[in-house]
Amino acid sequence: MCSFPQLSSPKDSSGLIPPTFFSQLPPPIFQYRIMDSNNEERLPSSEVEGKNALKGRIWEESKKTLRIAFPTMLFRVASFGMAVVTQLFVGHFGQIELVAYALIQTILVLFVSGILQGMSSATETLCGQAFGAKQYHMMGIYLQRTWIVNLIAAKIMLPLFIFATPIFRLLGQAEEISTVAGKISLWFIPYVYYLLFSRTIQRYLQAQLKNMVVGWLSAFSFVFHVLLSWIFVSKLKLGIPGAMSALNISSWLVVIAQFVYVLGGWCPETWKGFTTAAFANLLPVIKLSISSGVMLW
């Protein structure tokens, strides 16, 4: 048989149930749920407030992430889109020209671009650390140091474009394709320096949450490039030089606008002008740039 605990008398001498009686009761086995008028379970107010606070924090973090990611995506899409638009216009001149351009774009440009993009990520790391430590003046110095290192790296890789014809011959391409590729590759030399400056400045501005201007400049440059390519190729009949000139003009339009923004006073705390301090302590920047460049390449 089951035995139950003996409880004191539910009523005292006055006929009322004493408070000590309720303290002797065992804990309830079942918990009641709060139901609304539609017979649906309703959460306690504390849980509702907690979930609303969590949604608010997620939304705020999402907006901050989008503020950084959207201009970067716009910059990458516009930069890649200009090269694709140029390839479309070059394809009108013949299959050999199209194949030659595609070889340069997919082999030489992507090879150099991957290394420069990785080396440019050193700017993001160093400027991000300086911005977090509130050493804003160092961001401009780090930017100039990465320019020095990347300019040296770009100069080392320039022979790939200068001697593109013998390189493609060595890779087994046809003589006619190699010859045309050698002529087109020379037009990509200004484009390589565009990649160098635009990506470092983009990361410099991103570290201080000012990269929205880069996104809009890239979008404008892409639209301008489509119009300029149509004028040079379709209207003026300038051929491949016209298509490549449109690519270089549109690309460097972004770089010039970025220089105007940085040097024109819109980054007063982080840009204090050109300084010889950029030539000091280059070894850490070189190590970080090389490791990042090789990793991404």
C-alpha positions as CSV (number, residue, x, y, z in Angstrom):
1,M,0.0,0.0,0.0
2,C,1.1,3.6,-0.7
3,S,1.5,5.9,2.3
4,F,1.0,9.6,2.0
5,P,2.7,12.2,4.1
6,Q,0.6,13.3,7.1
7,L,-0.4,17.0,6.8
8,S,-1.4,19.2,9.6
9,S,-5.1,20.0,10.2
10,P,-6.3,22.2,7.3
11,K,-8.1,24.5,9.7
12,D,-6.9,26.1,12.9
13,S,-9.0,27.0,15.9
14,S,-10.4,30.1,14.1
15,G,-11.7,27.9,11.3
16,L,-9.3,29.3,8.7
17,I,-6.6,27.4,6.7
18,P,-3.2,28.4,8.1
19,P,-0.5,29.5,5.6
20,T,1.8,26.6,6.7
21,F,-0.6,24.2,5.1
22,F,0.3,25.3,1.6
23,S,4.0,25.0,2.3
24,Q,3.6,21.4,3.1
25,L,2.0,20.5,-0.2
26,P,4.1,18.6,-2.8
27,P,5.2,20.5,-6.0
28,P,2.7,20.3,-8.9
29,I,3.3,17.6,-11.5
30,F,1.7,19.5,-14.3
31,Q,2.3,23.1,-15.4
32,Y,-0.5,25.1,-16.8
33,R,-0.1,26.8,-20.2
34,I,-1.3,30.3,-21.0
35,M,-3.9,30.2,-23.7
36,D,-5.3,33.1,-25.7
37,S,-8.8,33.6,-27.0
38,N,-8.1,31.5,-30.1
39,N,-7.1,28.5,-27.9
40,E,-3.5,28.9,-28.9
41,E,-0.6,28.8,-26.6
42,R,0.8,32.1,-25.5
43,L,4.4,32.6,-24.4
44,P,5.1,34.5,-21.2
45,S,6.0,38.1,-21.7
46,S,9.6,37.6,-20.6
47,E,10.2,35.1,-23.4
48,V,8.4,37.3,-26.0
49,E,10.6,40.2,-25.0
50,G,13.7,38.1,-25.2
51,K,12.9,36.8,-28.7
52,N,12.1,40.4,-29.9
53,A,15.4,41.6,-28.5
54,L,17.2,38.8,-30.3
55,K,15.5,39.6,-33.6
56,G,16.4,43.3,-33.2
57,R,20.1,42.4,-32.6
58,I,20.2,40.1,-35.6
59,W,18.6,42.8,-37.8
60,E,21.1,45.4,-36.6
61,E,24.1,43.1,-37.2
62,S,22.7,42.2,-40.7
63,K,22.5,45.9,-41.6
64,K,26.1,46.4,-40.5
65,T,27.3,43.4,-42.5
66,L,25.3,44.5,-45.6
67,R,26.8,48.0,-45.2
68,I,30.3,46.5,-45.7
69,A,29.5,43.6,-48.0
70,F,27.2,45.4,-50.6
71,P,29.8,47.9,-51.8
72,T,32.4,45.2,-52.0
73,M,30.1,43.0,-54.1
74,L,29.2,45.9,-56.3
75,F,32.9,46.6,-56.8
76,R,33.7,43.0,-57.7
77,V,30.8,42.6,-60.1
78,A,31.5,45.9,-61.9
79,S,35.3,45.2,-62.2
80,F,34.6,41.7,-63.6
81,G,31.8,43.0,-65.7
82,M,34.0,45.5,-67.5
83,A,36.3,42.8,-68.6
84,V,33.4,40.6,-69.8
85,V,31.9,43.5,-71.8
86,T,35.2,44.1,-73.5
87,Q,35.4,40.4,-74.4
88,L,31.9,40.7,-76.0
89,F,33.0,43.6,-78.1
90,V,36.3,41.9,-79.1
91,G,34.4,38.8,-80.1
92,H,32.9,40.8,-83.0
93,F,36.2,41.0,-84.7
94,G,36.7,37.3,-85.2
95,Q,37.2,34.0,-83.5
96,I,41.0,34.3,-83.3
97,E,40.7,37.7,-81.5
98,L,38.1,36.2,-79.1
99,V,40.3,33.2,-78.3
100,A,43.4,35.4,-77.8
101,Y,41.6,37.8,-75.5
102,A,40.1,34.9,-73.5
103,L,43.5,33.3,-73.1
104,I,45.0,36.5,-71.7
105,Q,42.0,37.1,-69.4
106,T,41.8,33.5,-68.0
107,I,45.6,32.8,-67.7
108,L,47.7,36.0,-67.4
109,V,45.2,38.5,-65.9
110,L,43.7,36.0,-63.4
111,F,47.2,34.9,-62.4
112,V,48.4,38.4,-61.7
113,S,45.1,39.5,-60.3
114,G,45.0,36.7,-57.8
115,I,48.5,37.6,-56.5
116,L,47.7,41.3,-56.3
117,Q,44.4,40.7,-54.7
118,G,46.0,38.6,-52.0
119,M,48.7,41.1,-51.4
120,S,46.2,43.9,-51.2
121,S,44.4,42.0,-48.4
122,A,47.4,43.0,-46.2
123,T,46.0,46.6,-46.4
124,E,42.7,45.3,-45.0
125,T,44.5,43.5,-42.1
126,L,46.9,46.4,-41.2
127,C,44.4,49.2,-41.6
128,G,41.7,47.2,-39.7
129,Q,44.1,46.8,-36.7
130,A,45.1,50.5,-36.8
131,F,41.5,51.6,-36.9
132,G,40.6,49.3,-34.0
133,A,43.5,50.7,-32.0
134,K,42.5,54.3,-32.9
135,Q,45.9,54.9,-34.6
136,Y,44.2,56.5,-37.5
137,H,47.3,58.2,-38.9
138,M,48.9,54.8,-39.4
139,M,46.2,53.8,-41.9
140,G,47.5,56.2,-44.5
141,I,51.1,55.0,-43.9
142,Y,50.1,51.3,-44.3
143,L,48.3,52.2,-47.5
144,Q,51.4,53.8,-48.9
145,R,53.6,50.8,-47.8
146,T,51.3,48.3,-49.6
147,W,51.5,50.5,-52.7
148,I,55.3,50.3,-52.6
149,V,55.3,46.5,-52.2
150,N,52.6,45.9,-54.8
151,L,54.3,48.2,-57.3
152,I,57.4,46.1,-57.0
153,A,55.4,42.9,-57.4
154,A,53.5,44.2,-60.5
155,K,56.8,45.3,-62.1
156,I,58.2,41.8,-61.6
157,M,55.1,40.2,-63.3
158,L,55.0,42.7,-66.3
159,P,57.2,40.4,-68.5
160,L,54.2,38.0,-68.6
161,F,52.4,40.6,-70.7
162,I,55.4,41.9,-72.6
163,F,56.4,38.4,-73.8
164,A,53.0,36.9,-74.1
165,T,53.6,35.6,-77.6
166,P,56.5,33.3,-76.8
167,I,54.8,32.2,-73.6
168,F,51.7,31.0,-75.5
169,R,53.9,29.4,-78.1
170,L,55.6,27.5,-75.3
171,L,52.2,26.4,-74.0
172,G,51.4,24.9,-77.4
173,Q,49.0,27.6,-78.8
174,A,48.8,28.2,-82.6
175,E,51.1,30.8,-84.1
176,E,48.3,33.1,-85.2
177,I,46.6,33.0,-81.8
178,S,49.9,33.6,-80.0
179,T,50.7,36.6,-82.2
180,V,47.3,38.3,-81.7
181,A,47.5,37.5,-77.9
182,G,50.9,39.2,-77.8
183,K,49.4,42.4,-79.2
184,I,46.3,42.4,-77.0
185,S,48.3,41.7,-73.8
186,L,50.2,45.0,-74.0
187,W,46.9,46.8,-73.6
188,F,46.4,45.0,-70.2
189,I,49.4,46.6,-68.6
190,P,47.5,49.8,-67.5
191,Y,44.7,47.5,-66.3
192,V,47.1,45.6,-64.0
193,Y,48.0,48.9,-62.3
194,Y,44.3,49.7,-62.0
195,L,43.8,46.5,-60.1
196,L,46.7,47.4,-57.8
197,F,45.5,50.8,-56.8
198,S,41.8,50.2,-56.8
199,R,41.9,47.1,-54.5
200,T,44.2,48.6,-52.0
201,I,42.2,51.9,-51.7
202,Q,39.0,49.9,-51.5
203,R,40.3,47.9,-48.5
204,Y,41.6,51.1,-46.9
205,L,38.2,52.7,-47.1
206,Q,36.5,49.5,-46.1
207,A,38.5,49.4,-42.8
208,Q,36.9,52.8,-41.9
209,L,33.4,52.0,-43.2
210,K,33.7,54.4,-46.1
211,N,33.7,51.9,-49.0
212,M,30.2,52.8,-50.1
213,V,31.7,55.5,-52.4
214,V,33.8,52.7,-54.1
215,G,30.7,50.7,-54.8
216,W,28.8,53.6,-56.5
217,L,31.9,54.7,-58.4
218,S,32.4,51.1,-59.7
219,A,28.7,50.9,-60.8
220,F,28.9,54.3,-62.6
221,S,32.2,53.2,-64.3
222,F,30.6,50.0,-65.5
223,V,27.7,51.9,-67.2
224,F,30.2,54.4,-68.6
225,H,32.3,51.5,-69.9
226,V,29.4,50.0,-71.8
227,L,28.6,53.3,-73.5
228,L,32.2,54.1,-74.3
229,S,32.9,50.6,-75.8
230,W,29.8,51.0,-78.0
231,I,31.1,54.5,-79.2
232,F,34.7,53.4,-79.8
233,V,33.9,50.0,-81.5
234,S,30.5,50.4,-83.1
235,K,30.5,54.0,-84.0
236,L,34.1,55.1,-84.5
237,K,35.3,51.6,-85.8
238,L,38.5,51.7,-83.8
239,G,38.7,47.9,-83.6
240,I,40.6,46.1,-80.8
241,P,42.5,49.3,-79.7
242,G,39.2,51.0,-79.2
243,A,37.8,48.2,-77.1
244,M,40.9,48.0,-74.9
245,S,41.1,51.8,-74.7
246,A,37.6,51.9,-73.3
247,L,38.5,49.3,-70.7
248,N,41.5,51.2,-69.5
249,I,39.7,54.6,-69.5
250,S,36.8,53.2,-67.6
251,S,39.0,51.4,-65.1
252,W,41.3,54.3,-64.4
253,L,38.3,56.6,-64.0
254,V,37.5,54.7,-60.7
255,V,41.2,55.0,-59.6
256,I,41.3,58.7,-60.2
257,A,38.0,59.2,-58.4
258,Q,39.3,57.2,-55.4
259,F,42.5,59.3,-55.3
260,V,40.4,62.5,-55.4
261,Y,38.3,61.2,-52.5
262,V,41.2,60.1,-50.3
263,L,43.6,63.0,-51.1
264,G,40.8,65.6,-51.3
265,G,40.1,65.8,-47.6
266,W,37.3,63.2,-47.2
267,C,39.6,61.1,-45.0
268,P,41.2,63.8,-42.7
269,E,42.0,61.5,-39.8
270,T,43.5,58.6,-41.7
271,W,45.3,60.4,-44.6
272,K,48.0,62.9,-43.6
273,G,49.7,63.1,-46.9
274,F,52.6,61.3,-48.5
275,T,55.4,60.6,-46.1
276,T,58.9,59.0,-46.1
277,A,57.7,56.9,-43.1
278,A,56.1,54.6,-45.7
279,F,59.6,53.3,-46.6
280,A,60.3,52.2,-43.1
281,N,59.5,48.8,-41.6
282,L,58.6,47.3,-45.0
283,L,59.6,43.8,-44.0
284,P,56.5,43.0,-42.0
285,V,54.3,44.3,-44.9
286,I,56.3,42.2,-47.4
287,K,55.9,39.1,-45.3
288,L,52.2,39.6,-44.9
289,S,51.6,40.5,-48.5
290,I,53.5,37.5,-49.9
291,S,51.8,35.0,-47.6
292,S,48.4,36.5,-48.4
293,G,49.1,36.6,-52.1
294,V,50.3,33.0,-52.4
295,M,47.4,31.8,-50.3
296,L,44.8,33.5,-52.5
297,W,46.6,32.7,-55.7
